[in-house]
């Protein structure tokens, strides 16, 4: 008898879980974009919230904004140039193959 009432609760829980996944993927995408910009422009490896996906991190380690100093050798300028050109090509391809909203509105 309570089955019809559970559908509304399940739908709300499914929407909440979908929203959580969306926020997680958006935060990871922003993190990767910031890393890519800093790496291409400055040649530095800067991760925002570096331990965000760590399973055994303490709360203070999880929300540490800046990572420890990068001690590896900096990337070569040719690698940075290659990835900059690759990202520009990908963005141009995505813009070229995007749906035409003006044609859809007619």
Secondary structure, DSSP 8 states (H G I E B T S, - for coil): --HHHHHHHHHHHHHHHHHHHHHHHHHHHHHHHHHHHHHHHH-----SSTTTT-SS--HHHHT-SS-----S----HHHHHHHHHHHHHHHHHHHHTS--HHHHH-
